[in-house]
Amino acid sequence: MQCIQQRTIKDEVVIKGIGLHSGEPVTLRLIPAESYEGIKFIKNGVYIPAHVENASGFDFSTTLEKDGQIVRTVEHLMAALYFTGIDNIYIEIQGEEIPILDGSAIEFIKHIKSAGIKILPEEKLFAVLKKEVVVKDGDKFIKGTPSDEFSATYHAQYNNSIIGNKKYTFSPSKELYENVAMARTYCFLEEVEMLQKMGLAKGGSLENAVVFDKDDVLNPEGLRFEDEPVKHKVLDLIGDLYLLGFPLIADVYSFKGGHRLNAQFVRKLIDEDAFDRKYFSELEGNRLKRAVA
């Protein structure tokens, strides 16, 4: 039986850009790590594991915090690490917020691939859901169901003809990750002033976000996909799920969920001991190819 092993990057790589919400310049340095190190951010000498126990803020993004050090908007980079199968890496950050780049995960993936993927000696670990888990907030909910593969579904419900009542499911056994990784973050024009009063979206532009004015797309190039907004919600969900510390094997269905509910779901998985940690070789045969993105 083929063994899927843990991964890191071969060489260091530097990524520069601006923060979507802070508008400030930021520099990342991605650094190879050994097996079982996990994904760790480094800021001012403080190591911040990319784990839900360090998630501290959810206003239009996910924030990690430890020992007074804060890293904002981690979800797109976390999704890129999931899509490229990276289990172990150090991410040194100079700045407050992960750079937004083009508003999706695809540019992070390009940088990771340019550094090269290094296969490590130890087997890859997975979190295999063993019972149904549900979290709710009003009419919003996320439900996880045991499965022999991973899938993430987002069901949007907007009073908008473009986004509307759309649903999208990603599963690595059925399609390429680029269909999700290229989907950009978005907002509505009427939200921009409100966000900026909150100290957010200072770095936002048509270069790094899709902006809707009612039922019109203001970006001159239009949408990358007809259902780009709901695909981006799936991207955010996948990035937040990776704060579990391992790739999840389950069917996850989110109805109108966001970062806060995503984190509540991941915390409930841990609090209820709802999953088993299993090495790749311990997975049942019908999971082997479908479990890995």
C-alpha positions as a Markdown table, in Angstrom:
| # | Residue | x | y | z |
|---|---|---|---|---|
| 1 | Met | 0.0 | 0.0 | 0.0 |
| 2 | Gln | 1.3 | 3.4 | -1.0 |
| 3 | Cys | 2.1 | 5.6 | 2.0 |
| 4 | Ile | 1.3 | 9.3 | 2.1 |
| 5 | Gln | 3.9 | 11.2 | 4.1 |
| 6 | Gln | 4.0 | 14.5 | 5.8 |
| 7 | Arg | 5.2 | 17.5 | 3.8 |
| 8 | Thr | 7.0 | 20.8 | 4.2 |
| 9 | Ile | 8.7 | 23.1 | 1.7 |
| 10 | Lys | 12.2 | 22.6 | 0.3 |
| 11 | Asp | 13.4 | 26.2 | 0.4 |
| 12 | Glu | 12.6 | 29.4 | 2.2 |
| 13 | Val | 10.4 | 31.8 | 0.2 |
| 14 | Val | 9.5 | 35.5 | 0.9 |
| 15 | Ile | 6.0 | 36.9 | 0.2 |
| 16 | Lys | 5.3 | 40.6 | 0.3 |
| 17 | Gly | 2.0 | 42.5 | 0.0 |
| 18 | Ile | -0.5 | 44.6 | 2.0 |
| 19 | Gly | -3.1 | 43.7 | 4.5 |
| 20 | Leu | -6.7 | 43.8 | 3.3 |
| 21 | His | -8.0 | 45.3 | 6.6 |
| 22 | Ser | -4.9 | 47.1 | 7.9 |
| 23 | Gly | -3.7 | 48.5 | 4.6 |
| 24 | Glu | -0.2 | 48.2 | 5.9 |
| 25 | Pro | 2.8 | 46.5 | 4.1 |
| 26 | Val | 3.7 | 43.1 | 5.3 |
| 27 | Thr | 6.4 | 40.5 | 4.6 |
| 28 | Leu | 6.2 | 36.8 | 5.2 |
| 29 | Arg | 9.0 | 34.3 | 5.2 |
| 30 | Leu | 8.0 | 30.7 | 4.8 |
| 31 | Ile | 10.5 | 28.4 | 6.4 |
| 32 | Pro | 10.8 | 24.5 | 6.1 |
| 33 | Ala | 10.0 | 22.6 | 9.3 |
| 34 | Glu | 10.5 | 19.0 | 10.4 |
| 35 | Ser | 7.8 | 16.3 | 10.9 |
| 36 | Tyr | 5.3 | 16.9 | 13.7 |
| 37 | Glu | 6.2 | 20.6 | 14.0 |
| 38 | Gly | 2.9 | 21.6 | 12.5 |
| 39 | Ile | 2.1 | 25.0 | 11.1 |
| 40 | Lys | 3.4 | 27.8 | 13.3 |
| 41 | Phe | 3.5 | 31.6 | 12.8 |
| 42 | Ile | 6.4 | 33.5 | 14.2 |
| 43 | Lys | 6.0 | 37.1 | 15.2 |
| 44 | Asn | 8.5 | 39.1 | 17.3 |
| 45 | Gly | 10.0 | 35.8 | 18.5 |
| 46 | Val | 6.7 | 34.4 | 19.6 |
| 47 | Tyr | 5.6 | 31.0 | 18.1 |
| 48 | Ile | 1.9 | 31.0 | 17.4 |
| 49 | Pro | 0.6 | 27.5 | 16.4 |
| 50 | Ala | -2.1 | 27.7 | 13.7 |
| 51 | His | -4.6 | 26.0 | 16.0 |
| 52 | Val | -8.1 | 27.0 | 17.0 |
| 53 | Glu | -7.1 | 27.4 | 20.6 |
| 54 | Asn | -5.2 | 30.5 | 19.5 |
| 55 | Ala | -8.1 | 31.9 | 17.4 |
| 56 | Ser | -9.2 | 35.2 | 19.0 |
| 57 | Gly | -11.0 | 37.3 | 16.5 |
| 58 | Phe | -13.5 | 36.8 | 13.7 |
| 59 | Asp | -14.5 | 40.2 | 12.3 |
| 60 | Phe | -14.5 | 39.5 | 8.5 |
| 61 | Ser | -11.4 | 37.3 | 8.9 |
| 62 | Thr | -9.7 | 34.9 | 11.3 |
| 63 | Thr | -7.2 | 36.2 | 13.8 |
| 64 | Leu | -4.6 | 34.2 | 15.9 |
| 65 | Glu | -3.1 | 35.5 | 19.1 |
| 66 | Lys | -0.6 | 34.3 | 21.6 |
| 67 | Asp | 1.4 | 36.1 | 24.3 |
| 68 | Gly | 0.2 | 39.4 | 23.1 |
| 69 | Gln | 1.2 | 38.8 | 19.5 |
| 70 | Ile | -1.5 | 39.0 | 16.8 |
| 71 | Val | -1.7 | 37.7 | 13.3 |
| 72 | Arg | -4.8 | 38.6 | 11.3 |
| 73 | Thr | -6.5 | 37.1 | 8.2 |
| 74 | Val | -4.8 | 33.7 | 8.2 |
| 75 | Glu | -7.6 | 31.8 | 6.4 |
| 76 | His | -6.4 | 32.1 | 2.8 |
| 77 | Leu | -2.9 | 31.1 | 3.5 |
| 78 | Met | -4.2 | 28.2 | 5.7 |
| 79 | Ala | -6.3 | 27.0 | 2.8 |
| 80 | Ala | -3.3 | 27.2 | 0.5 |
| 81 | Leu | -1.3 | 25.0 | 2.9 |
| 82 | Tyr | -4.2 | 22.5 | 3.0 |
| 83 | Phe | -4.4 | 22.4 | -0.8 |
| 84 | Thr | -0.7 | 21.8 | -1.2 |
| 85 | Gly | -0.6 | 19.2 | 1.6 |
| 86 | Ile | 1.8 | 21.1 | 3.8 |
| 87 | Asp | 1.7 | 19.8 | 7.4 |
| 88 | Asn | 4.8 | 21.4 | 8.8 |
| 89 | Ile | 6.0 | 25.0 | 8.2 |
| 90 | Tyr | 7.1 | 28.1 | 10.0 |
| 91 | Ile | 5.7 | 31.4 | 8.8 |
| 92 | Glu | 7.6 | 34.4 | 10.0 |
| 93 | Ile | 5.6 | 37.6 | 9.7 |
| 94 | Gln | 6.7 | 41.2 | 9.8 |
| 95 | Gly | 3.5 | 43.2 | 10.1 |
| 96 | Glu | 0.0 | 42.7 | 11.5 |
| 97 | Glu | -1.8 | 40.8 | 8.8 |
| 98 | Ile | -1.2 | 38.1 | 6.2 |
| 99 | Pro | -1.0 | 39.9 | 2.8 |
| 100 | Ile | -4.2 | 39.7 | 0.8 |
| 101 | Leu | -2.4 | 39.4 | -2.6 |
| 102 | Asp | -5.2 | 38.9 | -5.2 |
| 103 | Gly | -7.9 | 38.1 | -2.6 |
| 104 | Ser | -7.7 | 34.3 | -3.2 |
| 105 | Ala | -5.4 | 31.5 | -2.2 |
| 106 | Ile | -3.9 | 30.9 | -5.6 |
| 107 | Glu | -0.9 | 33.3 | -5.3 |
| 108 | Phe | 0.1 | 31.7 | -2.0 |
| 109 | Ile | 0.0 | 28.3 | -3.7 |
| 110 | Lys | 2.3 | 29.6 | -6.5 |
| 111 | His | 4.8 | 30.8 | -3.9 |
| 112 | Ile | 4.6 | 27.4 | -2.0 |
| 113 | Lys | 5.2 | 25.5 | -5.3 |
| 114 | Ser | 8.1 | 27.8 | -6.2 |
| 115 | Ala | 9.8 | 26.8 | -2.9 |
| 116 | Gly | 9.2 | 23.2 | -3.8 |
| 117 | Ile | 7.5 | 20.4 | -1.8 |
| 118 | Lys | 9.7 | 18.3 | 0.5 |
| 119 | Ile | 8.4 | 14.9 | 1.5 |
| 120 | Leu | 9.2 | 14.0 | 5.1 |
| 121 | Pro | 9.9 | 10.5 | 6.5 |
| 122 | Glu | 6.8 | 10.2 | 8.8 |
| 123 | Glu | 3.3 | 9.4 | 7.7 |
| 124 | Lys | 0.6 | 12.0 | 7.4 |
| 125 | Leu | -2.0 | 12.3 | 10.1 |
| 126 | Phe | -5.7 | 12.8 | 9.6 |
| 127 | Ala | -8.6 | 13.7 | 11.8 |
| 128 | Val | -11.4 | 11.2 | 11.0 |
| 129 | Leu | -14.8 | 12.3 | 12.2 |
| 130 | Lys | -16.6 | 9.6 | 14.1 |
| 131 | Lys | -20.0 | 11.2 | 15.0 |
| 132 | Glu | -22.2 | 13.9 | 13.8 |
| 133 | Val | -21.4 | 17.4 | 15.1 |
| 134 | Val | -23.6 | 20.5 | 14.7 |
| 135 | Val | -23.2 | 24.1 | 15.7 |
| 136 | Lys | -25.9 | 26.8 | 15.3 |
| 137 | Asp | -26.2 | 30.5 | 15.5 |
| 138 | Gly | -29.8 | 31.6 | 14.8 |
| 139 | Asp | -30.7 | 30.2 | 11.4 |
| 140 | Lys | -27.0 | 29.7 | 10.6 |
| 141 | Phe | -25.5 | 26.3 | 11.2 |
| 142 | Ile | -22.6 | 24.0 | 10.3 |
| 143 | Lys | -23.0 | 20.2 | 10.4 |
| 144 | Gly | -20.2 | 17.6 | 10.2 |
| 145 | Thr | -21.1 | 14.0 | 9.2 |
| 146 | Pro | -18.7 | 11.0 | 9.2 |
| 147 | Ser | -17.6 | 10.1 | 5.7 |
| 148 | Asp | -14.9 | 8.1 | 3.9 |
| 149 | Glu | -13.6 | 11.3 | 2.2 |
| 150 | Phe | -13.5 | 15.1 | 2.7 |
| 151 | Ser | -16.0 | 17.4 | 1.3 |
| 152 | Ala | -16.9 | 21.0 | 2.2 |
| 153 | Thr | -20.3 | 22.5 | 1.2 |
| 154 | Tyr | -21.3 | 26.1 | 1.6 |
| 155 | His | -25.0 | 27.2 | 1.1 |
| 156 | Ala | -25.3 | 31.0 | 0.6 |
| 157 | Gln | -28.5 | 33.0 | 1.0 |
| 158 | Tyr | -28.3 | 36.6 | -0.2 |
| 159 | Asn | -30.9 | 39.0 | -1.5 |
| 160 | Asn | -28.7 | 39.4 | -4.6 |
| 161 | Ser | -29.3 | 38.0 | -8.0 |
| 162 | Ile | -25.6 | 37.1 | -8.6 |
| 163 | Ile | -24.9 | 35.4 | -5.2 |
| 164 | Gly | -28.5 | 34.5 | -4.4 |
| 165 | Asn | -29.4 | 31.2 | -3.0 |
| 166 | Lys | -26.4 | 29.2 | -4.2 |
| 167 | Lys | -24.7 | 26.1 | -2.9 |
| 168 | Tyr | -21.3 | 24.7 | -3.8 |
| 169 | Thr | -19.5 | 21.5 | -2.7 |
| 170 | Phe | -15.7 | 20.9 | -3.0 |
| 171 | Ser | -14.3 | 17.4 | -2.7 |
| 172 | Pro | -10.7 | 16.6 | -3.8 |
| 173 | Ser | -11.9 | 13.3 | -5.3 |
| 174 | Lys | -14.2 | 15.1 | -7.7 |
| 175 | Glu | -12.4 | 18.3 | -8.9 |
| 176 | Leu | -9.3 | 20.3 | -9.0 |
| 177 | Tyr | -8.6 | 22.6 | -6.0 |
| 178 | Glu | -8.0 | 25.5 | -8.4 |
| 179 | Asn | -11.8 | 25.8 | -8.7 |
| 180 | Val | -11.8 | 27.0 | -5.1 |
| 181 | Ala | -8.3 | 28.4 | -4.6 |
| 182 | Met | -8.9 | 31.0 | -7.3 |
| 183 | Ala | -12.1 | 32.4 | -5.8 |
| 184 | Arg | -11.6 | 35.9 | -4.4 |
| 185 | Thr | -12.9 | 37.6 | -1.4 |
| 186 | Tyr | -15.8 | 40.0 | -1.9 |
| 187 | Cys | -17.9 | 42.7 | -0.4 |
| 188 | Phe | -20.8 | 45.0 | -1.2 |
| 189 | Leu | -20.2 | 48.7 | -2.0 |
| 190 | Glu | -22.6 | 49.7 | 0.8 |
| 191 | Glu | -20.5 | 47.8 | 3.3 |
| 192 | Val | -17.2 | 49.5 | 2.5 |
| 193 | Glu | -17.8 | 52.7 | 4.4 |
| 194 | Met | -19.0 | 50.7 | 7.4 |
| 195 | Leu | -16.0 | 48.4 | 7.3 |
| 196 | Gln | -13.6 | 51.4 | 7.1 |
| 197 | Lys | -15.3 | 53.0 | 10.1 |
| 198 | Met | -14.5 | 49.7 | 12.0 |
| 199 | Gly | -10.9 | 50.1 | 11.0 |
| 200 | Leu | -11.2 | 47.4 | 8.4 |
| 201 | Ala | -10.8 | 47.1 | 4.6 |
| 202 | Lys | -8.2 | 49.9 | 4.5 |
| 203 | Gly | -6.2 | 47.9 | 1.9 |
| 204 | Gly | -9.1 | 46.7 | -0.2 |
| 205 | Ser | -9.3 | 47.5 | -3.9 |
| 206 | Leu | -10.6 | 46.0 | -7.1 |
| 207 | Glu | -7.2 | 44.4 | -7.4 |
| 208 | Asn | -7.7 | 42.2 | -4.4 |
| 209 | Ala | -11.5 | 41.8 | -3.9 |
| 210 | Val | -14.7 | 41.5 | -5.9 |
| 211 | Val | -17.0 | 44.4 | -5.1 |
| 212 | Phe | -20.7 | 44.3 | -5.8 |
| 213 | Asp | -23.0 | 47.3 | -6.2 |
| 214 | Lys | -26.4 | 45.8 | -5.7 |
| 215 | Asp | -26.6 | 43.3 | -8.7 |
| 216 | Asp | -23.6 | 44.6 | -10.6 |
| 217 | Val | -19.9 | 43.6 | -10.4 |
| 218 | Leu | -17.7 | 46.7 | -10.3 |
| 219 | Asn | -14.5 | 44.8 | -11.2 |
| 220 | Pro | -13.9 | 45.4 | -15.0 |
| 221 | Glu | -12.8 | 41.8 | -15.5 |
| 222 | Gly | -15.9 | 40.4 | -13.9 |
| 223 | Leu | -16.1 | 37.2 | -12.0 |
| 224 | Arg | -13.6 | 34.3 | -12.4 |
| 225 | Phe | -16.5 | 31.9 | -11.9 |
| 226 | Glu | -20.2 | 32.4 | -12.1 |
| 227 | Asp | -20.4 | 31.2 | -8.5 |
| 228 | Glu | -17.1 | 32.8 | -7.3 |
| 229 | Pro | -18.6 | 34.3 | -4.1 |
| 230 | Val | -19.9 | 30.9 | -2.7 |
| 231 | Lys | -16.7 | 29.2 | -3.8 |
| 232 | His | -14.8 | 31.8 | -1.8 |
| 233 | Lys | -16.9 | 30.9 | 1.3 |
| 234 | Val | -15.8 | 27.3 | 0.8 |
| 235 | Leu | -12.2 | 28.5 | 0.6 |
| 236 | Asp | -12.6 | 30.3 | 3.9 |
| 237 | Leu | -14.3 | 27.3 | 5.5 |
| 238 | Ile | -11.4 | 25.0 | 4.4 |
| 239 | Gly | -8.8 | 27.4 | 5.7 |
| 240 | Asp | -10.6 | 27.7 | 9.1 |
| 241 | Leu | -11.1 | 23.9 | 9.3 |
| 242 | Tyr | -7.3 | 23.4 | 9.0 |
| 243 | Leu | -7.0 | 25.1 | 12.4 |
| 244 | Leu | -7.9 | 21.7 | 13.7 |
| 245 | Gly | -4.2 | 20.8 | 13.2 |
| 246 | Phe | -4.9 | 18.0 | 10.7 |
| 247 | Pro | -6.8 | 17.5 | 7.5 |
| 248 | Leu | -10.3 | 16.5 | 8.3 |
| 249 | Ile | -12.1 | 13.5 | 6.8 |
| 250 | Ala | -15.8 | 14.3 | 7.0 |
| 251 | Asp | -18.6 | 15.9 | 5.0 |
| 252 | Val | -19.0 | 19.5 | 6.3 |
| 253 | Tyr | -22.1 | 21.5 | 5.4 |
| 254 | Ser | -22.3 | 25.2 | 6.2 |
| 255 | Phe | -25.5 | 27.2 | 5.9 |
| 256 | Lys | -24.7 | 30.9 | 5.9 |
| 257 | Gly | -21.7 | 30.3 | 8.3 |
| 258 | Gly | -18.7 | 32.6 | 8.8 |
| 259 | His | -15.4 | 32.6 | 10.5 |
| 260 | Arg | -16.8 | 32.7 | 14.0 |
| 261 | Leu | -19.1 | 29.7 | 13.4 |
| 262 | Asn | -16.3 | 27.9 | 11.6 |
| 263 | Ala | -14.1 | 28.3 | 14.8 |
| 264 | Gln | -17.0 | 27.2 | 17.0 |
| 265 | Phe | -17.4 | 24.1 | 14.9 |
| 266 | Val | -13.7 | 23.2 | 15.1 |
| 267 | Arg | -13.7 | 23.8 | 18.9 |
| 268 | Lys | -16.7 | 21.5 | 19.3 |
| 269 | Leu | -14.9 | 18.7 | 17.4 |
| 270 | Ile | -12.1 | 18.9 | 20.0 |
| 271 | Asp | -14.4 | 19.4 | 23.0 |
| 272 | Glu | -16.6 | 16.5 | 22.1 |
| 273 | Asp | -13.7 | 14.2 | 21.2 |
| 274 | Ala | -15.5 | 13.8 | 17.9 |
| 275 | Phe | -12.6 | 12.5 | 15.8 |
| 276 | Asp | -9.9 | 10.0 | 15.8 |
| 277 | Arg | -6.3 | 10.9 | 14.8 |
| 278 | Lys | -5.2 | 8.3 | 12.3 |
| 279 | Tyr | -2.1 | 7.8 | 10.2 |
| 280 | Phe | -2.6 | 7.4 | 6.5 |
| 281 | Ser | -1.9 | 3.6 | 6.7 |
| 282 | Glu | -4.6 | 3.2 | 9.2 |
| 283 | Leu | -7.3 | 4.6 | 7.0 |
| 284 | Glu | -9.7 | 2.2 | 5.2 |
| 285 | Gly | -8.8 | 1.4 | 1.6 |
| 286 | Asn | -11.6 | 3.3 | 0.1 |
| 287 | Arg | -10.3 | 6.5 | 1.7 |
| 288 | Leu | -6.7 | 6.4 | 0.5 |
| 289 | Lys | -6.8 | 8.4 | -2.7 |
| 290 | Arg | -9.8 | 10.6 | -1.8 |
| 291 | Ala | -8.5 | 11.8 | 1.6 |
| 292 | Val | -5.6 | 13.9 | 0.2 |
| 293 | Ala | -6.2 | 17.1 | -1.7 |
